[in-house]
């Protein structure tokens, strides 16, 4: 069962048996042992409902608001109580939405002991790319190769003797390649992932000495942003440049399994 916050409303009413509309997404915070506490925030992720619901049988219901008396006492408990019965009818995903942010919905889920059942979509890896850069092209080629292997069904006869490669083949992720520079908020996040290592800001934005300088220089000239930069938004990691070993390490550290309904 997923608890999500709507980002984009469906353009037309959806009734039982309909295919889900395209272009609909929600935001949610996936459960992890690290954010088990109800006061732990976690990192919101995009839930691409149109993609996640494709070719699946889904129960989708909406409530006025998390933690409200009616919703907490009457609406949600029935679905939790009868979860196994609903799944026995061939339902793949059960989703509740409300007009609350992802953090409130996450806390409401944990308050109702909905933890491991929360669905986790694929981790998103973004490559900030420059087509004219040989290093960026090498990084793009490597990421596409890893992504292609990851999407294949891993079987015993397909497995190689190389343990690290086997792990990568079983680690699925969504690759997002963009030639746009990062937004100010994205750059702040990337700098946070980079850590306080001296000279790191200048490695990310040419000539920058610290975060404030990097933000100013990016605003003045977006081309100062040094590509390639590869970012794992969900797990708080970034790789600067095209070092194969660092890219492989990032991908190998992605969660190998996802929680599903």
C-alpha positions, 0 to 999 in steps of 0.5 A, spaced: 500 500 500 502 506 498 501 513 501 502 519 496 501 526 495 498 528 488 503 533 484 498 533 478 491 531 478 488 526 472 485 531 467 478 527 467 475 522 472 477 515 472 472 510 473 473 502 475 476 498 469 479 505 465 486 505 463 490 510 467 491 517 464 498 519 461 502 524 465 500 523 472 505 523 477 505 523 485 510 524 490 512 520 496 517 518 501 519 511 501 520 507 507 527 505 509 530 503 516 533 509 517 527 513 516 523 508 521 521 514 526 515 517 525 519 524 526 524 522 520 523 526 514 526 522 509 527 524 501 521 525 497 521 522 490 516 522 484 512 516 483 510 516 476 503 513 476 502 513 469 508 508 468 507 504 475 500 503 474 501 500 466 498 493 465 497 493 473 490 492 477 490 498 481 486 500 487 486 508 488 482 511 493 482 519 495 481 521 502 480 529 504 486 529 509 491 525 513 490 524 520 483 527 520 478 523 524 474 520 519 480 518 514 484 515 520 478 512 523 473 510 518 477 510 511 484 508 511 483 502 516 478 498 512 483 497 506 489 495 511 485 490 515 482 487 508 489 488 504 490 480 503 483 479 501 484 485 496 491 482 493 487 475 493 483 478 488 489 480 483 490 487 485 497 489 484 497 496 487 493 499 492 494 507 493 491 512 497 492 520 495 490 526 499 492 533 499 498 533 504 505 533 502 509 527 502 512 528 509 505 528 512 503 522 508 509 518 510 508 520 517 501 518 517 503 511 513 508 510 519 503 511 524 498 506 521 504 501 521 504 501 513 512 501 512 515 495 508 508 495 504 510 502 501 512 501 494 518 504 492 519 506 484 526 505 481 532 510 483 533 516 478 540 517 476 541 524 472 547 525 468 548 532 466 551 531 459 555 535 454 555 532 447 561 535 445 565 533 451 568 526 450 568 525 458 561 526 458 560 521 452 564 516 455 559 517 462 553 516 458 555 510 454 557 507 460 551 508 464 546 506 458 550 500 458 549 498 465 542 500 464 540 496 459 543 490 463 539 492 469 533 491 465 534 484 462 532 478 466 537 475 470 538 468 470 543 463 472 545 461 465 546 469 463 550 470 470 557 472 469 563 470 474 564 477 475 560 478 482 560 486 481 557 485 474 552 480 476 550 485 482 549 491 477 545 487 472 540 486 478 540 493 480 535 497 476 534 504 475 531 510 471 537 514 467 535 521 466 540 525 461 540 532 460 544 537 457 540 543 461 544 546 467 542 544 474 537 549 477 539 553 484 536 548 488 539 542 484 546 545 485 545 546 492 544 539 493 549 537 488 554 541 493 551 538 499 553 531 496 560 533 494 562 534 501 566 539 504 572 537 500 577 543 499 576 545 491 570 541 490 566 547 488 571 549 483 570 542 480 563 543 479 562 550 477 569 553 474 572 558 478 568 557 484 571 557 491 565 555 495 557 554 495 555 562 494 560 563 489 558 557 485 551 559 485 553 566 483 557 563 477 552 559 475 547 564 474 552 569 470 554 563 466 551 556 466 556 554 461 561 554 467 558 548 470 563 542 469 560 536 466 559 530 466 556 530 473 552 524 475 547 524 481 543 519 485 538 523 488 534 518 492 541 516 495 544 522 496 551 521 492 554 524 486 560 522 481 564 528 478 567 526 471 567 519 467 571 515 472 568 508 471 570 505 477 566 511 481 560 510 476 560 503 477 561 503 485 555 508 485 550 504 481 552 497 485 550 501 492 543 502 489 538 498 493 538 491 490 531 490 492 524 494 492 518 494 496 512 492 493 505 491 495 
